[in-house]
Each structure stands twice: as C-alpha cells, then as structure tokens.
Amino acid sequence: MNRVPMTVNGAELMKAELEHLKRKERPTIIKAIEEARAHGDLKENAEYHAAKERQGFIEGRIKDLEGKLSHSQVIDVTKLDNEGNVVFGATVTIINVETDETISYRIVGDDEADIKTGMISVSSPIARALIGKHQGDEVEVKTPSGLVTYEIENVEYI
C-alpha cells in the first residue's frame, strides 16, 4: 500500500479530531438516539432520524481518519539538514519575477492543504515545480493564465 506523506502537525490535528469524535461526539450521539427512541414511534420521529444521520456521519469520519492515519508517512522536516533544498514539509518563500510579489508556502500533504493559511498540497502544480529545487533557483509554473516564473528566495525547515 502506498504511504501518503503528512507533516507532524497534520498528523497531530487528525489524531486530535479522531480522539474528539470517539470520546465526545460518539457518546453524545448514542445518548441522543436513546432519548429519541424513548419518545416512541420511530417512523415519524424526526429527532431519531436526525441523530441516526449524525451518527452515520460521525462513524464515516472516524473511519476516514483512521484510514488516512494508517496509510500516512509522518515526516518531521525539522530533523532534516537545511541545505536549501525544497522538500516535503519545507516552507518556501518565492518571488514572482514579473511582479516582485513575495509569497510563502508550506508544502504539506493533500489532507492538510489550506491555501488561505499558505499551506499547499504536495501534488499541486506549484509544489511539484518547487520540489527538488534549491534556494536561488528560478522555476516556471504552468497556471491557467500561462507560465509564471518564480525565484526561490528562502527555504526553511520549520
């Protein structure tokens, strides 16, 4: 089975969500189902159906998280030697050569990606263009509006 790369922080967040679902949400929904059953006829009991639907969602999410964690390869980028190489988990500051706009991205696993916080998926076009390059290199990224050239200003392993 293929291992999916994940940062230490991403793995911790998933484990925390899994723990929350198992320890808090699951028992709460079980109580809600018991209370709804006590109200009688289940065919016309909206509370019961809503609780069962919520239970299905929670159990599905638990299964999803367990599967992702079991297939993950947690990579701690802080234990790597910082040689200016762009690798999974690195935080990369790039400059758009045409506009001089500076952007910082952290290259993370698919499930951790959140462009609003500057975390891009390792499988995104920009991350694929950056991986393996070095500080000071120029890279071309194919975007919907055409090729964009970036210079790698800084690579940090934080």
ZICOR-V862259 format. One line per field, one symbol per residue. ss: DSSP state (H for helix, E for strand, C for the rest). burial: 1 if it has 9 or more other C-alpha atoms within 8 Angstrom, else 0. Layout:
# ZICOR-V862259
ss: ???
burial: ???
This chain:
# ZICOR-V862259
ss: CCCEEEEHHHHHHHHHHHHHHHHHHHHHHHHHHHHHHHCCCCCCCHHHHHHHHHHHHHHHHHHHHHHHHHCEEEECHHHCCCCCECCCCCEEEEEECCCCCEEEEEEECCCCCEHHHCEEECCCHHHHHHCCCECCCEEEEEECCEEEEEEEEEEECC
burial: 00011111011001100101110011101101100110000000100110110110011001001101101101111000000111011111111110000001111111011000011111000011111001100011110000011111111110
